[in-house]
Amino acid sequence: MDNRRRNNSLYVVAAVIVANLAVSLASAEGAERPLAKSIIDMHVHTAGIGRHGSGCYISPVLADSYKFRWYLGAFGVSREELERDGDAIVIERISARIAESGVIDKAVILAMDGIVDARGELDRSRTQVYVPNDFIARETGRFPNLLFGASINPYRPDAIERLRAAKSAGAVLVKWIPAIMGIDPADPAITPFYKVAADLDIPLLIHVGQERSFHDAQDEFGDPVRLTLPLELGVTVIAAHIATTGENDGEANYERLLPMFEHYPNLYTDISSLTQINKLGYLNDAVTRPDLTARMVYGSDWPLQFFPLVSPWYQLGRVPWAQLRDVSAIEHQWDRDVALKRAIGVPPEVFERGRKLLGIDPD
């Protein structure tokens, strides 16, 4: 190689380095932009054992499993406290933790409907967890930093009536985990429910992808392609967890979901649970896709932010060591979750989008 060709090659290399540095600096500048205490966590769970009239239900199999003991520990309550003080204590403690956060302003607390039988009534023999709308509406109404997330199985004969009642009671969305609720999102029989949801402008937050938080699941109902029906009917759909993990028809659920954002402007996704050890790498890939980040909203999937499920150090090699050190030093779990997702590269606007999507005015 002569000197001229060598110099030209050096110029090209230098230009690439400068361009990459400029992009890195721009990204860092966005990542460092401070966030006000204005974030809405769209995805917060609660649970109970039916004490003090809550109406909550946990199946015996789940109640006796290590998972339920883990969840209670993550909620910061004991079985004895639930027995003594009632299920509302979990919601009280969530509110208190949100109040202590430096960045989270409000959290959507999710009800959870169950499987229904042939008469459209709750089938406790097949339902793993049930958290009624009335309980969540009542308890979230006691705290200004909590919002009511309803859950309605569309196969109930009075599903539309329940939907209208939830909206009137202040519900900001409806939550489904189809794989444990026995819901096929592609079933034409629930078209009337979808049409009313679209008319009421109430989003559906729907778990897509594999489901492993419970002891049994119909994972075919987590296929994101099954969301086509509500999307075509004009429903605002938030595909939880970007359909990470699992596959259908030989294709990863994540890959099945991605093309749908181009076709449906009413499709969003939340970034809850994406720092868990079983989902490493998905969020790192997702933040490189501008069309996808433009539809992201923030969610935590509380209470699943505890070790060994989540640790900032699982991102070693993907995020600089110094950033991971700083994130690990944050004691508040919600603030640490936000900081870790920012360190991975989630843009600031993602954390702000939920307020607009839910129509929540700033305080």
Stockholm file with secondary structure:
# STOCKHOLM 1.0

chainA/1-363         MDNRRRNNSLYVVAAVIVANLAVSLASAEGAERPLAKSIIDMHVHTAGIGRHGSGCYISPVLADSYKFRWYLGAFGVSREELERDGDAIVIERISARIAESGVIDKAVILAMDGIVDARGELDRSRTQVYVPNDFIARETGRFPNLLFGASINPYRPDAIERLRAAKSAGAVLVKWIPAIMGIDPADPAITPFYKVAADLDIPLLIHVGQERSFHDAQDEFGDPVRLTLPLELGVTVIAAHIATTGENDGEANYERLLPMFEHYPNLYTDISSLTQINKLGYLNDAVTRPDLTARMVYGSDWPLQFFPLVSPWYQLGRVPWAQLRDVSAIEHQWDRDVALKRAIGVPPEVFERGRKLLGIDPD
#=GR chainA/1-363 SS CCHHHHHHHHHHHHHHHHHHHHHHHHHHHHHHSCCCSCEEEEEEECCCCSGGGCCCEECHHHHTSHHHHHHHHHHTCCHHHHHHHCTHHHHHHHHHHHHHCSSEEEEEEECBCCCBCTTSSBCTTTCSEEBCHHHHHHHHTTCTTEEEEECCCTTSTTHHHHHHHHHHTTCCEEEECHHHHTCCTTCGGGHHHHHHHHHHTCCEEEECSCCCSSSCCCGGGGCGGGGHHHHHTTCCEEEEGGGCSCEETTEEHHHHHTTHHHHCTTEEEECTTTTBGGGTTHHHHHTTCHHHHTTEECCCCBTCCCTTTBCGGGGBTTBCHHHHHHHHTCCSHHHHHHHHHHHHTCCHHHHHHHHHHTTCCCC
#=GC SS_cons         CCHHHHHHHHHHHHHHHHHHHHHHHHHHHHHHSCCCSCEEEEEEECCCCSGGGCCCEECHHHHTSHHHHHHHHHHTCCHHHHHHHCTHHHHHHHHHHHHHCSSEEEEEEECBCCCBCTTSSBCTTTCSEEBCHHHHHHHHTTCTTEEEEECCCTTSTTHHHHHHHHHHTTCCEEEECHHHHTCCTTCGGGHHHHHHHHHHTCCEEEECSCCCSSSCCCGGGGCGGGGHHHHHTTCCEEEEGGGCSCEETTEEHHHHHTTHHHHCTTEEEECTTTTBGGGTTHHHHHTTCHHHHTTEECCCCBTCCCTTTBCGGGGBTTBCHHHHHHHHTCCSHHHHHHHHHHHHTCCHHHHHHHHHHTTCCCC
//
